[in-house]
Every structure is written in C-alpha cells, then in structure tokens.
Amino acid sequence: MLKTQETVTTVAPTILQERWLRIIPTAFVMYTIAYIDRTNISIALPSMSRALHMTPTQAGGVAGIFFWGYLLLQIPGGYLAEHWSAKRLVSVLLVAWGICSVSCGLVHTARQFWVMRLLLGVTEGGVWPATLVLLTHWFPRAERARANGYWMLCQPAAVILASPLSGWILGHWDWRVLLISEGAFPFAWLLAWWRFIADSPHQAGWISVAERDHLESTLLQESAELEPVSPEPLLRTLARPQVLLMALAYFLLCSGGYGYLFWLPSALKSVSGASDLRVAFLFTAPYLLSGVGMVLISRHSDRARERRGHVAVPLALAGVFFLATVLASERAALLSFVFVCLVGPGIYGVLGPFWAIPGEVFPHAVAGSAMGLINAVGALGGYFGPLAVGYFNQRTGNFVYAFGVLSMELLASSALMLFFGPSPATARRNAEIG
C-alpha cells in the first residue's frame, strides 16, 4: 500500500507537470465561466429587481430557482461521465448553458427570468459531477484534494475576475448587456475544451508512455481497493449512510455559501451606500482570501492524508466568523467587514478535501453517481439559502437575522462531518501507511 502512495511522488517532475498544466487549467477556465454565468446576477440583482418589479423574497427565489434545475442532471451527469464521456458531455452542456445564459438577458418579466434561470440550472447541472469524474481518471488519491482544490479555485476566481468587470458593465450600460455579454463566454471556450481534454490517460495523444503506465497502474490499484466482493446495486450505494450524511452536510454548506454569495453585494450596498463599481471591488476581498484558503487547506489535506477534519474545522470557523459579523454589524462596521471576509476561506477552502472523499470511499463504478446525488442535494441548499436571506431581509429590513441563520447552517454542516468515518478499505489503507 505504501508503494501506491509513493509512486506519485517518484515520477519525473515533467510527467507530473504535463497533467497539471493541461487538465486543471482547462477545467478551471471552463467552470469559471459557468460560475460567472450562474452568479453574475448577484451584482445585477438590485437594478434587476427594480426593472422587473421584484420584492426581496421574489429576488431571492429567482436567484435560487437555478438550483432546482441544477439538481436534475447531477446523478445522470455523473453516470454518463463515468460510462460514456466527460469530455463529450461537458461539450454539449457548454453550448446549452451558453444559450440559456444569453437568454437571461433578453427577458422582460420576472416570470420569464424565473424560467430562464431554471433552464440555466438544468444545462449546467451535469458539469460539476462530470468534471469530478474526469479528475478521478487523471489524479491518484495522494493528489486528489489538490487537484480538486486547484480546479475549484474557479469559484472564488470567478467572483474576483468577474465582479469588477460586471460592475463596470453595469455602470456603463445595464444588466441586460451584462448577462448577454458574459453569457457568450462558453461558446468561446468550447474549442479549447475539446482540444485539450481527454477522458483518460490512454486516450491522450500528448501523454508519454511512462506517464500513461504510471497513472493507469496506480489508479487501477486504488480502484481495486474500493470494489466490493460482489457488485452492489446503484440504489443501495446511493442509500448508504455515508452518502446521505455527506449530502445533508453539503446541503447546509451550500445554503450558507450561496446565501453569502448572492446577498453579500446587496448587504454591502445597503450598509455603505457605495456605487455598484465600489461594491463590486469590496465583494472581491472575501474571495481573494478564499483562494488562499483553498490552496493551503487542500495541500495540507493531501500531506496529512486526512479529509474529515479538513472539512469540519474550517466550516466551524466560517460559522463563528459569520456570527461575529452579525454581532459586530451595528457597532463596528469595519470589524464586521473583516469578519465577513474571513467567512469565505472556511466555506470554499473545504471543497478540495470534501470532494476527495467520494473517490476514496465509494466503488469506482458508482462514485460518479454518488457525487451527483451529493451535489444535487447541495443544489437545494443553493435555492433555500438565498430565499431565506430574502425572506428575513423583507421581514426585518436588514441582514442581521438572515446572516445569523446562515452561520448556524455552517456550524451544523461542520458538526455533521465530525460523524463521517472512512470506509473499511480506507481505514485499512491508512493504518498500513501509518
């Protein structure tokens, strides 16, 4: 078992760099575009609400309806990526979500926008599990938290890169130009995705024989450790307590995280009264720290070969900082902003180790579907989080109670992950390595 872990680090550096420089950047840009198209309404929401005559509750519902569509292709997306092709599936979805994203800028009523956000969620839904499956075909266990973490840097990066651009577009034109122009990005990246991505090492023309043999032997050995003695039905795997526990924890994480993402610009504007462009720049601060947190937590998780604590502890800190934001908001605005910036690293920093868990615990044939189910349930959190913030904001006229609820959700997610234990195969492997 020790040999499996060591082979990853004894391969020539050029072999390792080739994978990291092709797969990760291409997936990074692809999902950065997806995240921009999903979240750019956070900047546009105040002006859109006025133009489409939406109340805060309606605005939260429209922002969150994306995730009801998003959950539909989670399990099918993971299954198709594993048994058909992640490369082809994502290529089809790039075109589909580009069409829907551009269409969001062409609506004239809140109902039309609600429908287009729902369809955008459907078309983006299979991309996340498909990319996770793709990375399990290219990065062995000892590298997986870093591979996930570096790819998932696209989430804070999308906010950092797009917020100033979105604020500038909004300041010079309007929300329609914003959604249409940024909605066209996936069409521009389709060719790069098709050229640089291969589903597995043996399909890559650019890979060396040494690299291909190293990866295939390592991944085959790791997969064999997880396979049950007799094949397990898919539904039984999806009903495992470990899958359901991860799904519930991810629901709470997404509810807190997306409530934070979609409503933070509105909260900043409400408190500061700043321009759209200034709010957009303030909005990037938490996500700069989030990127740093993702790199540090993912690297440490791989070095320590530990996942559960690297998820639970940062989430607990995020919940505490969120609660501190609420308590300090009325008396110390600057301190409150510092605390809200520290929430981001806890929410986003856990993604690398969290998504390394399914590939290390569940059999290879069903891991993609398990990841799809977990992400589907998490998508519902992406709906209820923004909706809850909108509801409490409308009832109270401020964000104090709303953000307090989000902090409790992050603390609950942390507590659930403390109950998560490794599979017997993983426990035996760690014991032998240790």
N, C-alpha and C positions, 0 to 999 in steps of 0.2 A: 504493500500500500504506500509506503514511504516513497518508493520509486516513482509512482504516479505523480506525486506532488513535486518531486524534484526535477522530473523531465522537462517541465515547463520552463524552469529557470536555467537549465543547462543547454538549451538550444541557442544557436548563434544569435546575437542581437539583431542582425539584419533580417533573420527569419521572423522574429517577433515583430519588428517594426513594420514589415510589409502588411501584416494583418491589421495592425493598429492604424496604419496610415490610409488604408483603403476602406475597410468596413466601417469603422467608427465615424470618421468624418462624413461619409456619405449618408449614413443613417442619422447622424447628428443634424445635418442641414435639412434632411427630409422632414424630421419630426419638429425641428424648429419652425418650419413653415406651417406644419399642422397646428402647432401650439399658438402661433401668431393668429392664424385664421380662426382658432377657437376662442381666443381670449382678447382680441383687439376691441371687442365691444366694451371691455372694462373701462377703456379710455373714452369711448364714444357714448357710454350709457347716459350721462347727464343730458347731452344735446339730443340723443335719440329719444329719450323719454319725453322731452318737450315736443319734438317734432311728431311723434306718434301718439302723444297724449296718454302715456303710461304712468300709473301710480308706482311708488316704490315696490309694492308687492308684485304688481304685474311685471315690472322690470326684472325683479329677481326671478320670477317664473320663466320669463323669456330667456334670460341668461342661462338658467338651469335646464330648460327643456332639451337642450343639446344632449344631455346625458341619458335621457330616456331613449333617444335614438341610438346613442353610442353603445348601449349595452347589447343591442340586437345581434351584432356580428362578433361579439367577444369570443364565445365558445366556437362558433363556426370559423372565425378567423384563425384562431389557434390551431384548430383541426386541419384546415386547408393548408396553412403554412407548413405543418408537420408532414402531411400526407400528399400534398400537391407541390406548392412552390411559394415561399415567402416573397421571392423576387417578383413573380408574376402577379400575385395578389396585391401587393403594395402598388405596383404599376397601374393596375386597374383603378385602385382606390384614389391614387393621386389625381387622375383625370376626373373622377366622380366628385371628390370633395372640392376640387377647384371650381367646377361648375356651380355647386351649391353655395360656395363661399362668395363668388361674384354675385350670385342671385340675391344674397342677403342685402347687398347694397342697392337693389332695384325695387325693394318693397315699398308700399305706400300706407300700409296699415299695420297695427300691432299683430293682428291675426296672421297676416302674410309673413311677417317676420318670425312669428312663432313657428309656422310651418317650415320655413327655410332653415331655421336653427335646428329643428328636429331632423330634417333630412341631412343637414351637415353632420350631425351626430352619427347618423346611420353610416354615412360614407367614410367617416374617419374611424369608425368603430373597430374594424379589423386590423388597423395598422399597428397598434401597440402590441397585442399578443403575437402578431406575425414577426415583428422586429425582435421581440424577446426570444422567440423560437430560432430566428436567424442567428442570434448571438450565441445560443447554446450549441450551434453547429460549428462555431468558429473559435470559441474561447473555453478552455477547460476550467474545471472547478476553481483552481487556485487563482485564476484571473477574472472570474466572472463578476464579482462585485465591482471591480474597477471598470470592466467593460460596460456593465450596466450603468455605473455612475457617470462615466465619461460620456456615454451616449445620452443619458438623461440630463446632462448639463444643458441640453437643448431647452428645458423648461425655464430655468432662470435666464438663460441666454436670450430666449425669445422675448422675454419681458425687457431685458436690458437693451437689446438691439431695437426692438420694435416700439417701445414706449416713446422715446424721443421722436422717432420717425412718425409715429401715429399722432403725437401731439402737434408736430409741425404741420402735417397734412390737415389735421382738424382745424388748426389755427389759420391756415391759408385757404382752405376750401370748406368741406363739410364731411359729415360722417359717411355719406354715400361714396364720395371719392376715396375715403379711407378704406372702406370694406371692399370696393371693387378693385382698387389697385393692389392691395395686399392679397386679395383673393385670387389674383392671377399668378402668384408665385409658384404654386405646384406645377403648372404647365412648363415653367422654365426649368424645373429640376428633374423632370421625368427622364430626359435623355441621360443625364449623369447617373441617375439611379440604375437605369438599365445597363449602362456601360460598366460600372464599377462593382456592382453587387453580383455575387454568385451564391447559390443556396448552400453550398457545402464545399469543402476543400477540393474534392475530386472533380468538381465542375469548373474550377477556376483555372483559366489558361495561364495566368500570371504567376501561379504558385510553383515553387520548386518541389522536386521530388522529396527532398529531405523534410521540408515543411509539411507537405501533404501526409507523408507517412507518420511523422511525429504526431500531428493532430488527430488523424484517424485512429491510431492505436491508443492514444490517451483517452479520447472521447469514447471509444468503444469499450475500454476497460471500465471507465466511470459509469457508463450506461449499464453495463452488465451487473454492477454492484447494486443497482436500484431495481432491476427487473424482478418481479415476483416469480416464485417457482412455477406457478400456473398463471396464465393471463387473467387479469382482473377486468370485469366489465367496466366500461367508462362511467356509467351512472354510479356504480359503487365507489369508484375513485373520487368522483366529484362530491359524494356524500361523506367522505372521510371527515372526522372531526378537525383534522389539521387544515383541510381546505376551507371548511366553514369558519373556523377561527380566524384564519388569515383574511377571509372575505369580510367578516364583520369588522376586524381591525382596520382594514383598508377603507371600508365604508366610512368609518369615523375619521380616518386620516383625510380622506378626500373631502368630506363635508367641511372639516375645519380649514383645509388647504384652499379649496375653491371659494369658500365664503370669504376668506382672507384675500384671495387674488381678485375676485370680481368687484369687491366693495371697497378695498383699500383706497383706490383713487378717489372715489366719492367721499369717503371719510376724510381724506386729506384735504380735499377741496372744501368740504363743509367746515372744517376746523380753521384752515388757513385763509380761505377766500382767494387763493392764488389762481393764476391763469392756467389754462389747460397745459401749456408747454412746461410751466414750472412744476405743476403736479406730476406730469409725466417724468420729469427728471427726479423728483423726490421718490417716485414709485420705483425707480431702478435701484435705490440704495439697499433695500432688503434682499434683492435678488443678486446683487454683487456678492453679498455675504453668503447667500445660499449656494452660489457656485463654489466658493471656497470650502464651505461645509461639505458639499457633495464629494469633492476630491479627497479631503482629509479623512472623512468617515469611511468612504469606500476603500481607500488604500489601507487604512488601519484594520478594517474588517477582513480583508484578504490576508494581511500579515498575521493577524491573530487567529484566522480560520474560525471566526465566530460571527454569527448573524443576529441572534435574538437580542442580545444586549446592545448591539449597534443600531437596532431599531427602537427599542424601548426607551433607552436613556435620552437620546436626542428628542424624541417625541415628548417625553415628560418635561424636558427643559423648555420646549416650544410652548407647551401648555402653561407653564409657570410664567414665562415671559409675556404671553398673551394676557394672562390675568393681571400681571403687573402693569401692562399697558392700560387696561381698563381702570385700575385703581389710581394711576397717576394722571389720567387724561384731563381731569378737571383742574388740577392744581399745578401740574408741571408738564406743559405741552411738549417741551424739548425732550425731557426724560421719557415721556410716553412714546415719542417717536423713536428714541433709541431702543426701547424695549420691543416695539413692533418690528424694528429691523432685525432683531435677534430671533424673532419667531421663524423667519424664513429658513435659516440653516437647519433648524430642527425638523421642519416639515419636509424639505427637499433632500436634506442630507441622508435620510434613511432609505431613499429609493433604491440605491445600489445594493446594499445588503438585503433589503426586503425582497427584491425581485431575484436575488440569487438563491433564495430559499427553495422555491418550487423545483428548480432544476436539480437540486441536491437531495430532495426528499421524495419526489414522485417519479414513478416509472417513466422512461423516455417517451413511450408511445402515447401517454395521456398527459404529460406535463404541459403541453401547449393548451389543451382544453382546460386544465386546472387553472392555468394562468388567466385564460379567458374568463372563466367564471369569477375568479377573484377580482379581476378588473371590471367585470360587468356590475358586480355588487358595489364596487367602489364608485362606479359611474353614478349610481343612485345618490351617493353622498354628494357628488358634484351637483346634483339637482337640489337636494334638500338644504345644503349649506347656504348657497346664495338666496334661496327662497326664505329661509329662516331669518337671515340678516335683513332682507327687505321687509319682512313682516314686523320684526321688532323695531326697525327704524321708523316704519309708518306709525306704529302704536305709541312709541315713546318720543319720537322726534330727534333721536340721536343714536349713536352706535354703541353705547356703553353696554346695555344688556345683550345686544346681538353678539358683540365680540366676547363677552363673558361666556355665552353658550358655546362658541367655537373653542374657547380654551378648555372647557370641560370635555369636549369631544376628543381633543388631542390627548388629554390626560387619560381618558378611558381607553383610547387606542393603545397607548403605552402600557397600561395595565393588562390588557388582553395579550399582548405579545410576550409578557412575562410568563404566561401559561403555556406558550408554544414550546414543544420539545422536538428534538430531531427524530427522524425515523430510526429504527433499529440499525439499518445499514450505515447510516451516517454516524450514529453513536459508536458503532464498532470501528469505523474508519478513524474517527478522531482519537479513540482510545489507542489504536495501533500506532498512529502517527505520534501521539503524545508520549 
